Amino acid sequence: MTMLEKKKPIVLTGTLECPLAIGCVAFIKEEGYDPFRTSTVRRFVKMPFGVTYIKTENSRYILRSPAKAAVKEVRA
């Protein structure tokens, strides 16, 4: 198991500033914060309910869409 696989994913509620592409960096915008740049994207999977799993060289992210996250909080 590599060091990256041992790390917990970073869970964010936000949007992508640009479309995801393997071999490129991702720009993620969290509400109330400036956009930030990730390391190079190695893999990504778009899942149901506005969730995107992104694996980069240095981290793993779970990105939730703000609109979908708000609906989930109202239902809870």
VEXZABA-987215 format. One line per field, with one value per residue (C-alpha): x negated, y, z negated; residue number from 1; residue in one letter. Coordinates in Angstrom, 1 decimal. Each point is the difference from the previous one (the first is absolute). Layout:
N
u = X,...
v = Y,...
w = Z,...
seq = NUM,...
type = A,...
This chain:
76
u = 0.0,-1.4,0.1,2.7,2.3,-0.4,1.2,3.6,1.7,0.5,3.8,0.9,3.3,-0.7,-0.3,-2.6,-1.3,-1.0,0.9,-2.1,-2.7,-2.4,-3.6,1.1,0.6,3.5,1.3,2.5,2.1,1.5,2.7,-1.4,-3.6,-2.4,-0.4,-2.9,-2.1,-0.6,-3.0,0.3,3.2,-0.6,3.5,3.6,3.4,3.3,2.5,3.7,1.5,-2.6,-3.0,-3.4,-2.9,-3.4,-3.3,-3.1,-3.7,0.1,3.6,3.4,3.1,3.7,1.7,3.7,2.1,1.2,3.6,0.1,-1.6,2.6,2.9,-1.6,-0.2,3.6,1.1,-2.0
v = 0.0,3.4,3.1,1.5,-3.0,0.3,3.7,0.8,1.9,3.7,0.7,3.3,1.7,2.1,0.2,-0.6,3.1,-2.0,-3.4,-2.9,-1.6,-2.7,1.3,3.6,1.8,0.7,3.3,-0.3,2.9,-0.4,2.4,3.0,-0.8,0.7,-2.8,-2.3,-2.2,-3.7,-2.0,-2.0,-2.0,-3.7,-1.3,1.3,-1.5,1.9,-1.7,0.5,2.9,2.6,-1.7,-0.2,-2.1,1.4,-1.7,2.2,-0.6,1.2,-0.3,-1.5,2.2,-0.5,3.0,0.6,2.4,2.9,-0.4,-3.7,0.4,2.6,-2.4,-2.8,2.3,1.0,-3.6,-1.0
w = 0.0,0.9,-2.2,2.2,-0.5,-3.8,0.0,-0.7,2.9,-0.4,0.2,1.6,1.0,3.0,3.8,2.6,1.8,3.1,1.3,-1.4,2.1,-0.9,0.1,-0.8,-3.3,-1.3,-1.2,-2.8,-1.4,-3.4,-1.0,-1.9,1.0,2.9,2.5,-0.6,2.3,-0.6,1.0,3.3,0.4,0.3,-0.1,-0.4,-0.2,0.2,-2.3,-0.5,-2.0,1.1,-1.6,1.8,-1.3,1.0,-0.6,0.6,-0.4,-3.6,-1.3,0.4,0.1,-0.2,1.5,-0.7,2.1,-2.2,1.2,-0.7,-3.4,-1.0,1.0,-2.1,-3.1,0.4,0.1,-3.1
seq = 1,2,3,4,5,6,7,8,9,10,11,12,13,14,15,16,17,18,19,20,21,22,23,24,25,26,27,28,29,30,31,32,33,34,35,36,37,38,39,40,41,42,43,44,45,46,47,48,49,50,51,52,53,54,55,56,57,58,59,60,61,62,63,64,65,66,67,68,69,70,71,72,73,74,75,76
type = M,T,M,L,E,K,K,K,P,I,V,L,T,G,T,L,E,C,P,L,A,I,G,C,V,A,F,I,K,E,E,G,Y,D,P,F,R,T,S,T,V,R,R,F,V,K,M,P,F,G,V,T,Y,I,K,T,E,N,S,R,Y,I,L,R,S,P,A,K,A,A,V,K,E,V,R,A
